Amino acid sequence: MMDNIQRRRLIENEVIARTNNRKAGAAINAISNEIITVNFFCECSLAPCQRHIPMDVADYTKIHESHNRFMVTPGHDKSSVEFVKEKEPEYWVVEKYSMKV
């Protein structure tokens, strides 16, 4: 069984990846009004995951309208802290059971 410290570390790893992805998306939006595909980092808890997920900024933003959703490479979900909400060929959207970070 995973304790709260381990669960918190997993979630923190995902938050770090999401923060970097948001910065990249904001930078792209600041310089272009075109739809551009960006290679975002997988937001899984497997540190340090270096997998990329190609997606346009609008789709990325839509996924993250809910603060407890993350996008991960297929199979990078961690059932102890999240469940798969949506499956796409290049990525899965996972949702946290709890976001107490």
Backbone as CSV, one residue per row, in Angstrom:
resi,resn,N_x,N_y,N_z,CA_x,CA_y,CA_z,C_x,C_y,C_z
1,MET,0.839,-1.186,0.000,0.000,0.000,0.000,0.883,1.248,0.000
2,MET,0.498,2.215,-0.774,1.267,3.445,-0.896,0.886,4.399,0.226
3,ASP,1.908,4.965,0.877,1.616,5.915,1.949,1.428,7.318,1.358
4,ASN,1.027,8.265,2.198,0.748,9.626,1.740,1.987,10.333,1.197
5,ILE,3.162,10.058,1.750,4.394,10.688,1.274,4.704,10.215,-0.142
6,GLN,4.596,8.917,-0.396,4.842,8.387,-1.734,3.823,8.939,-2.725
7,ARG,2.567,8.968,-2.340,1.501,9.488,-3.204,1.765,10.955,-3.536
8,ARG,2.183,11.721,-2.555,2.466,13.143,-2.758,3.627,13.333,-3.742
9,ARG,4.671,12.519,-3.619,5.819,12.618,-4.533,5.399,12.317,-5.972
10,LEU,4.572,11.315,-6.156,4.091,10.989,-7.501,3.343,12.174,-8.108
11,ILE,2.450,12.748,-7.330,1.662,13.878,-7.816,2.556,15.082,-8.081
12,GLU,3.530,15.326,-7.227,4.448,16.451,-7.437,5.229,16.297,-8.737
13,ASN,5.651,15.066,-9.078,6.345,14.830,-10.345,5.463,15.239,-11.523
14,GLU,4.185,14.901,-11.446,3.261,15.240,-12.520,3.036,16.744,-12.610
15,VAL,2.947,17.393,-11.470,2.729,18.841,-11.448,3.922,19.568,-12.070
16,ILE,5.119,19.098,-11.834,6.313,19.707,-12.430,6.242,19.634,-13.958
17,ALA,5.905,18.472,-14.496,5.798,18.322,-15.954,4.702,19.231,-16.500
18,ARG,3.570,19.284,-15.818,2.468,20.131,-16.296,2.864,21.601,-16.268
19,THR,3.571,22.034,-15.241,4.012,23.431,-15.153,4.912,23.781,-16.332
20,ASN,5.851,22.911,-16.673,6.724,23.144,-17.827,5.927,23.177,-19.130
21,ASN,4.947,22.299,-19.260,4.118,22.273,-20.453,3.293,23.559,-20.586
22,ARG,2.753,24.033,-19.489,1.970,25.277,-19.535,2.827,26.456,-19.978
23,LYS,4.055,26.517,-19.491,4.963,27.590,-19.897,5.235,27.519,-21.397
24,ALA,5.453,26.324,-21.916,5.710,26.155,-23.355,4.479,26.566,-24.157
25,GLY,3.303,26.145,-23.722,2.072,26.503,-24.417,1.835,27.999,-24.422
26,ALA,2.083,28.652,-23.313,1.906,30.109,-23.220,2.886,30.822,-24.135
27,ALA,4.110,30.335,-24.212,5.108,30.954,-25.083,4.698,30.821,-26.552
28,ILE,4.196,29.672,-26.936,3.735,29.464,-28.323,2.573,30.406,-28.628
29,ASN,1.607,30.503,-27.721,0.472,31.394,-27.927,0.898,32.846,-28.040
30,ALA,1.938,33.230,-27.332,2.404,34.617,-27.340,3.031,35.010,-28.674
31,ILE,3.579,34.048,-29.403,4.261,34.392,-30.652,3.487,34.013,-31.912
32,SER,2.392,33.259,-31.770,1.676,32.822,-32.968,0.190,32.640,-32.695
33,ASN,-0.622,33.017,-33.662,-2.063,32.778,-33.598,-2.450,31.527,-34.371
34,GLU,-1.483,30.900,-35.005,-1.729,29.700,-35.788,-1.840,28.478,-34.877
35,ILE,-2.496,27.445,-35.401,-2.547,26.178,-34.675,-1.221,25.468,-34.928
36,ILE,-0.481,25.282,-33.875,0.845,24.678,-33.959,0.878,23.438,-33.072
37,THR,1.410,22.358,-33.613,1.577,21.142,-32.819,2.853,21.275,-31.994
38,VAL,2.719,21.023,-30.708,3.828,21.114,-29.767,4.083,19.723,-29.195
39,ASN,5.338,19.388,-28.962,5.675,18.137,-28.286,5.725,18.400,-26.788
40,PHE,4.589,18.185,-26.125,4.506,18.373,-24.687,5.112,17.170,-23.979
41,PHE,5.619,17.399,-22.764,6.126,16.295,-21.955,4.978,15.460,-21.410
42,CYS,5.184,14.153,-21.349,4.266,13.266,-20.650,4.201,13.739,-19.199
43,GLU,2.982,13.818,-18.652,2.800,14.320,-17.294,2.614,13.189,-16.284
44,CYS,3.262,12.082,-16.546,3.144,10.932,-15.651,3.997,11.119,-14.401
45,SER,3.841,10.200,-13.475,4.575,10.264,-12.211,5.924,9.563,-12.276
46,LEU,6.268,8.990,-13.424,7.527,8.271,-13.574,8.658,9.263,-13.814
47,ALA,9.343,9.637,-12.766,10.406,10.646,-12.893,11.721,9.948,-13.192
48,PRO,12.511,10.407,-14.084,12.215,11.486,-15.026,11.750,10.912,-16.359
49,CYS,10.487,11.056,-16.677,9.940,10.607,-17.963,10.264,11.661,-19.019
50,GLN,10.792,11.229,-20.124,11.166,12.148,-21.200,10.337,11.924,-22.468
51,ARG,9.225,11.204,-22.340,8.368,10.968,-23.507,7.637,12.250,-23.879
52,HIS,7.368,12.408,-25.154,6.666,13.578,-25.651,5.318,13.182,-26.248
53,ILE,4.362,14.095,-26.138,3.031,13.892,-26.687,2.745,15.055,-27.630
54,PRO,2.646,14.802,-28.941,2.351,15.880,-29.880,0.881,16.286,-29.802
55,MET,0.654,17.598,-29.680,-0.707,18.089,-29.517,-0.705,19.596,-29.727
56,ASP,-1.826,20.135,-30.202,-1.865,21.592,-30.318,-2.241,22.199,-28.967
57,VAL,-1.903,23.470,-28.799,-2.058,24.148,-27.516,-3.520,24.192,-27.076
58,ALA,-4.441,24.375,-28.020,-5.872,24.432,-27.667,-6.342,23.113,-27.055
59,ASP,-5.931,21.993,-27.630,-6.313,20.687,-27.066,-5.691,20.488,-25.694
60,TYR,-4.432,20.903,-25.550,-3.762,20.798,-24.258,-4.523,21.600,-23.199
61,THR,-4.896,22.813,-23.557,-5.612,23.694,-22.626,-6.958,23.088,-22.235
62,LYS,-7.651,22.510,-23.193,-8.963,21.905,-22.917,-8.849,20.748,-21.913
63,ILE,-7.844,19.918,-22.079,-7.639,18.802,-21.146,-7.468,19.323,-19.724
64,HIS,-6.757,20.436,-19.580,-6.418,20.946,-18.259,-7.418,21.958,-17.708
65,GLU,-8.603,22.024,-18.307,-9.651,22.876,-17.728,-10.009,22.396,-16.325
66,SER,-9.832,21.124,-16.091,-10.006,20.542,-14.763,-8.619,20.397,-14.136
67,HIS,-8.429,20.977,-12.960,-7.105,21.001,-12.325,-6.555,19.623,-11.973
68,ASN,-7.392,18.628,-11.900,-6.923,17.308,-11.496,-6.773,16.331,-12.669
69,ARG,-6.667,16.886,-13.880,-6.437,16.042,-15.062,-5.043,16.287,-15.622
70,PHE,-4.447,15.198,-16.085,-3.107,15.219,-16.652,-3.118,14.365,-17.912
71,MET,-2.191,14.617,-18.821,-2.069,13.771,-20.016,-0.788,12.957,-19.900
72,VAL,-0.914,11.691,-20.232,0.221,10.783,-20.108,0.338,9.926,-21.364
73,THR,1.522,9.414,-21.584,1.744,8.442,-22.639,0.933,7.188,-22.296
74,PRO,0.305,6.532,-23.281,-0.453,5.314,-22.974,0.366,4.327,-22.133
75,GLY,-0.240,3.869,-21.044,0.412,2.931,-20.141,1.184,3.571,-19.008
76,HIS,1.288,4.901,-18.987,2.020,5.594,-17.928,1.109,6.024,-16.778
77,ASP,-0.081,5.497,-16.725,-0.987,5.815,-15.616,-0.561,5.064,-14.365
78,LYS,-0.949,5.589,-13.222,-0.610,4.992,-11.920,-1.915,4.830,-11.148
79,SER,-2.445,3.612,-11.132,-3.780,3.375,-10.585,-3.906,3.697,-9.095
80,SER,-2.788,3.829,-8.403,-2.859,4.148,-6.975,-3.229,5.612,-6.718
81,VAL,-3.053,6.479,-7.723,-3.347,7.902,-7.531,-4.293,8.479,-8.571
82,GLU,-4.631,7.698,-9.611,-5.428,8.256,-10.703,-6.163,7.155,-11.451
83,PHE,-7.135,7.568,-12.255,-7.812,6.635,-13.147,-7.817,7.235,-14.550
84,VAL,-7.891,6.367,-15.555,-7.894,6.814,-16.945,-9.291,7.314,-17.280
85,LYS,-9.354,8.573,-17.682,-10.621,9.235,-18.002,-10.920,9.146,-19.500
86,GLU,-9.868,9.201,-20.316,-10.031,9.226,-21.770,-8.805,8.599,-22.416
87,LYS,-9.019,7.858,-23.496,-7.910,7.243,-24.224,-7.918,7.721,-25.673
88,GLU,-6.799,8.281,-26.080,-6.558,8.666,-27.464,-5.358,7.844,-27.938
89,PRO,-5.162,7.711,-29.235,-4.038,6.892,-29.707,-2.673,7.340,-29.186
90,GLU,-2.443,8.657,-29.088,-1.121,9.155,-28.700,-1.007,9.527,-27.231
91,TYR,-2.126,9.599,-26.517,-2.089,9.979,-25.107,-3.342,9.506,-24.387
92,TRP,-3.236,9.425,-23.076,-4.390,9.173,-22.218,-4.557,10.364,-21.290
93,VAL,-5.790,10.664,-20.948,-6.076,11.684,-19.947,-6.385,10.943,-18.655
94,VAL,-5.650,11.280,-17.596,-5.885,10.661,-16.294,-6.421,11.713,-15.338
95,GLU,-7.181,11.247,-14.390,-7.746,12.147,-13.377,-7.365,11.630,-12.000
96,LYS,-6.909,12.539,-11.168,-6.487,12.190,-9.809,-7.702,11.868,-8.936
97,TYR,-7.522,10.925,-8.025,-8.538,10.649,-7.018,-8.642,11.830,-6.063
98,SER,-7.478,12.419,-5.740,-7.421,13.554,-4.837,-6.225,14.407,-5.208
99,MET,-6.376,15.718,-5.164,-5.285,16.625,-5.534,-4.767,17.407,-4.335
100,LYS,-4.564,16.784,-3.232,-4.022,17.446,-2.057,-2.509,17.417,-2.111
101,VAL,-1.928,18.427,-2.719,-0.463,18.495,-2.875,0.059,19.546,-1.932
